[in-house]
Amino acid sequence: MVRRRQWTGSNDKNVAMISVVIPTMWRSEVTMCLLERYNDCEFVDEILVINNNKADTPYELNRFEKVRIIGRDGNMYVNPSWNLGVAEARNEIVAISNDDILFHPSDLFLFVMSVSDFGAIGMSGMNFHEASSEIGIESGCDIGSGWGCLMFVKKSSWVNIPEGIKIWFGDNWIARTCEMGGKGIYKVRLNSLIDDAHFHFASSSKAAWTCGLYPARNLTM
């Protein structure tokens, strides 16, 4: 069931809330700023930080009242982190976010909550190449590159990513299971709302995520 809460700063005082899930290794310089923006967003109820690098956890986190730290020993890798975050989320709508993006979430989150029925919403690859003056949405299961850097899913229809898939293809799994369940898959364009220089979609392939999973590759930070 969607949780509802009164917010004095919102024009709509009876709106669905969003849980934000962010797996992190604390390797991005924009992560703390991103957390601050999520924390200040009136449509965000909680921020679940999946802490995959406890040794580098910033002590300043305690200033964000919406942040809840979740983690186990060592690096869980990105797909198991998504599974854990959705399982722990207390709202029906869950935003799964990279830690290396930076944008202003309020308009986008309000837009997502206006979509009546969806299985998963991700980012359009056009966000990284072509300017747009307003938010737009398109349907289709051809998710393309960049879709998984910021996704919105429904907790009630989430199907866990298989344990053997640690890093790659998690977003493909989400899209495929939504398609099989008859749920809509969408891509959003939002160039006018983002800081382009800090909107990436390669976190899960960085050495910070893959080191230890494939030690023979001798990946460096």
C-alpha positions in Angstrom: 0.0 0.0 0.0 1.2 3.5 -0.8 2.0 5.5 2.3 0.7 9.0 2.5 1.8 11.9 4.6 1.1 15.5 5.2 3.8 17.9 4.1 3.3 21.7 4.7 5.7 22.6 1.9 3.8 20.7 -0.8 0.9 22.1 -2.9 -0.7 18.7 -2.7 -1.0 17.8 1.0 -1.9 14.2 0.4 0.7 12.8 -1.9 2.4 9.4 -2.2 6.0 9.3 -0.9 9.1 7.9 -2.4 11.9 5.8 -0.9 15.3 6.5 -2.4 17.9 3.6 -2.6 21.5 4.5 -3.2 24.3 1.9 -3.2 27.6 3.6 -2.7 31.4 3.0 -2.3 31.9 6.7 -1.4 34.0 7.2 -4.5 32.1 10.1 -6.1 32.7 13.7 -5.2 29.0 14.5 -5.7 27.4 11.9 -3.5 27.1 14.1 -0.4 25.5 16.9 -2.4 23.1 14.4 -4.0 22.1 13.1 -0.6 21.5 16.7 0.5 19.2 17.3 -2.4 17.2 14.1 -1.8 17.0 15.0 1.9 15.5 18.4 1.1 13.0 17.0 -1.4 9.5 17.1 0.0 8.5 13.9 -1.9 11.3 11.8 -0.4 10.3 10.0 2.8 13.5 8.1 3.4 17.0 7.6 1.8 18.4 4.1 2.1 22.1 4.2 1.7 23.5 0.8 1.0 27.0 1.2 2.4 29.4 -1.0 0.6 32.5 0.6 2.0 32.1 1.2 5.7 35.8 2.4 6.2 35.1 5.5 4.1 31.7 6.4 5.5 31.5 10.2 5.9 30.8 11.3 9.5 28.7 14.2 8.2 25.8 11.8 7.3 24.2 12.4 10.6 23.0 15.8 9.4 20.6 14.2 7.0 17.5 13.2 9.0 16.0 11.1 6.2 19.1 8.9 5.7 19.1 5.3 6.9 22.4 3.4 6.6 22.1 -0.3 5.6 25.1 -2.5 4.9 26.8 -5.8 5.5 30.5 -6.6 5.8 32.3 -5.8 2.5 31.0 -4.9 -0.9 27.6 -6.4 -1.7 27.9 -5.2 -5.4 25.2 -3.3 -7.1 22.4 -5.8 -7.9 22.3 -7.4 -4.4 22.3 -3.8 -3.1 19.2 -3.0 -5.2 17.5 -6.1 -3.9 18.2 -5.2 -0.3 17.2 -1.6 -0.7 13.8 -2.4 -2.2 13.2 -5.1 0.5 13.9 -2.5 3.2 11.9 0.3 1.6 8.7 1.3 3.4 7.0 3.0 0.4 5.5 1.6 -2.7 7.4 3.8 -5.1 11.2 3.3 -4.9 13.8 5.4 -6.7 17.0 3.5 -7.3 19.8 6.0 -7.8 23.4 6.0 -8.8 25.7 7.9 -6.4 27.5 9.9 -9.1 24.6 11.9 -10.5 23.5 15.4 -9.5 20.1 16.9 -10.3 17.2 18.7 -8.6 14.7 15.9 -7.8 11.4 17.6 -6.9 9.9 18.2 -10.4 11.0 14.7 -11.6 9.7 12.9 -8.5 6.3 14.8 -8.7 6.1 13.8 -12.4 6.8 10.2 -11.7 4.0 10.1 -9.0 1.6 11.4 -11.7 2.2 8.3 -13.9 -0.9 6.3 -13.1 0.5 2.8 -13.7 4.0 1.8 -14.4 6.3 -1.1 -13.8 9.6 0.7 -14.1 10.8 4.2 -15.2 14.3 4.9 -16.1 16.3 7.6 -17.9 16.4 8.1 -21.7 19.8 7.9 -23.3 18.9 11.2 -24.9 19.4 12.9 -21.6 23.2 12.7 -22.2 23.2 14.0 -25.7 20.4 16.4 -26.5 18.8 19.3 -24.6 15.1 19.3 -23.8 13.0 22.1 -22.4 10.6 19.9 -20.4 10.1 16.5 -18.9 9.0 13.9 -21.5 8.2 10.2 -21.3 8.2 7.4 -23.8 7.2 3.8 -23.5 9.0 0.7 -24.7 11.1 -2.2 -23.4 14.2 -1.1 -25.4 15.7 0.6 -22.4 19.1 1.6 -23.9 22.2 3.0 -22.2 21.8 5.2 -19.2 18.3 3.9 -18.3 19.5 2.3 -15.0 21.4 5.3 -13.6 18.1 6.5 -12.0 15.1 4.2 -12.0 11.7 4.2 -10.3 10.1 0.8 -9.5 7.1 -0.5 -7.5 7.9 -2.5 -4.4 4.8 -4.7 -4.8 5.9 -5.9 -8.3 9.7 -6.1 -7.6 11.2 -9.5 -8.6 14.6 -10.0 -7.0 17.6 -10.0 -9.3 19.2 -13.5 -9.2 22.0 -13.8 -6.8 24.5 -14.9 -9.5 24.1 -11.5 -11.3 26.2 -9.2 -9.1 26.9 -6.2 -11.3 25.7 -6.1 -14.9 22.2 -6.6 -16.5 20.3 -5.7 -13.3 18.4 -3.0 -15.2 17.7 -5.5 -18.0 16.3 -7.9 -15.5 14.0 -5.2 -14.1 12.7 -4.3 -17.5 12.2 -7.9 -18.6 10.3 -8.9 -15.4 8.1 -5.8 -15.8 7.4 -6.7 -19.4 6.5 -10.3 -18.4 4.2 -9.1 -15.7 2.4 -6.8 -18.1 3.7 -3.6 -16.4 4.6 -0.5 -18.4 8.3 0.3 -19.0 9.2 4.0 -19.6 12.1 6.3 -20.3 12.1 9.9 -19.2 13.9 12.9 -20.7 14.8 15.6 -18.2 17.7 17.6 -19.5 16.5 20.9 -18.3 16.5 19.6 -14.7 20.0 18.1 -14.5 23.6 19.2 -14.1 24.8 17.6 -17.3 28.5 17.3 -16.2 27.5 15.2 -13.2 25.0 12.8 -14.8 26.7 9.5 -15.6 25.7 5.9 -16.0 28.9 3.9 -15.5 29.1 3.5 -11.7 28.5 -0.2 -11.7 31.4 -0.9 -14.1 34.0 1.1 -12.2 36.8 -0.6 -10.4 35.3 0.4 -7.0 32.4 -2.0 -7.8 34.2 -4.7 -9.7 37.4 -5.0 -7.7 37.4 -8.3 -5.9 34.7 -9.8 -8.1 37.2 -10.3 -10.9 40.6 -10.0 -9.2 42.4 -11.5 -12.2 41.6 -8.3 -14.1 43.8 -6.3 -11.7 41.5 -3.4 -11.8 42.7 -0.1 -10.3 40.8 2.7 -8.5 
